[in-house]
Amino acid sequence: MTSAWRINREAAQRHRAGAPQLPEWNFAAMGQAGLTGWPRVAAQPVARAAARRTGRPQAQIMLLTGAGFLAISLIGFLRQVDAMIAAGRLRRQPGRSHRRAKGPAPR
């Protein structure tokens, strides 16, 4: 066994032992974040009907609906940022002239 290989293996073992653990995700809180304002009002009758038909708790269906609204909002925001970046790259800047110097017209 080479010394470099042994040192790498020992470093990997130390890293695993002392690595900070990621916190667990609270999906219920994430779903609740998506249900504010009009989405909550719109989701309540839908969740009530779906809970009656599926046998799932109404709160669980509300959380899934909230996660869906949150995902739709995030996708819309990212599309707007992408469009803004693309517009900034492609459009001419105001105040700069992109015309050719005066002279005969090109043929």
N, C-alpha and C positions, 0 to 999 in steps of 0.2 A: 504494500500500500504506500503510495507516494505521500509525502508530507503535505502537499497542496490539497490533495483529495481529502486527507484526514482533517485538515484545518477547515475546509469547506463544510464537511459533514458535521463537525463540532459546532460551527457557527450556525448552521441550519437548525440543529437541535436546541441551541440556546435561544434562537429567535422564536421557535415554536413554543418553548416553555414560557418565555416572557412576553409574548405577543398580546397586545390588548384585544379583548373580545369586543366584537361589534354588538351594539345594543339590539335587542329584538325589535322587529318592526311592529308598530301598533296599527294594524290595518283598519280597525274600527275607527280610530281617530282620523285616519286618512279619508275614509268614506264620509265621516261627518263633516270634514272640511269642504267636501264637494257639495254638500247640501246646505247652502245658505241662500236666503232670499227666495226668488221665484222657483229655483229648482226644487227646494223643499216642498213648496206648495204643490208643484206639479207631480212630485214623486209620491206623495202620500196616498192619493186614491189608487195609483198604479200599484204601489206596494201592498195596499190592503187587498186588492183583487188578486194579485199574484200569490200572496200568502194564503188566501182562501183556497186557491186552486192547487198549489204545490204542497201545502202542509208545512212550509218553512216559516220561521218566525218573521213577522213584519219588519222588525228591526234589522234582521239580516238582509232582507231584500232592499231596505232603504239604504243600507251601507253599500251594497253592490251598485245601486243606482247612483249614489253619491260618487263612488269611484269612477263610474262611467262619465258623469258630468265633469269630474276633475280631469280625466284623461282627454276629453273633448276640448276643454279649456286650454290645457297644456299644448295640445297639438295645434290649436288655432294660434296660440301665442308664438310657438316656434315657427309656424308658417309666416307670420307677420315679421318676425325678426329676419327670416331668410329673405323675404321680399325687400325689406329695408336694406339689407346688405347688398343684394343684387342691384337695387336701384342706385345705390351709392357707387357701385363699381362701373355701371354702364352709362350713366347719364353724364352729359357734359357739365362742367362747372360753370356757374354764371360769372360773367365778367371776363371770360377767356374767349378769344376769337380763334376759331379753328379754320378760318378762311385762308385761302392761298394768298400769297403776295400779289400785288397788282401786276399785271402783265397780260400777255395774250392768253386767251382761253385755251385750255388743253383740247387737243383733237381726239 
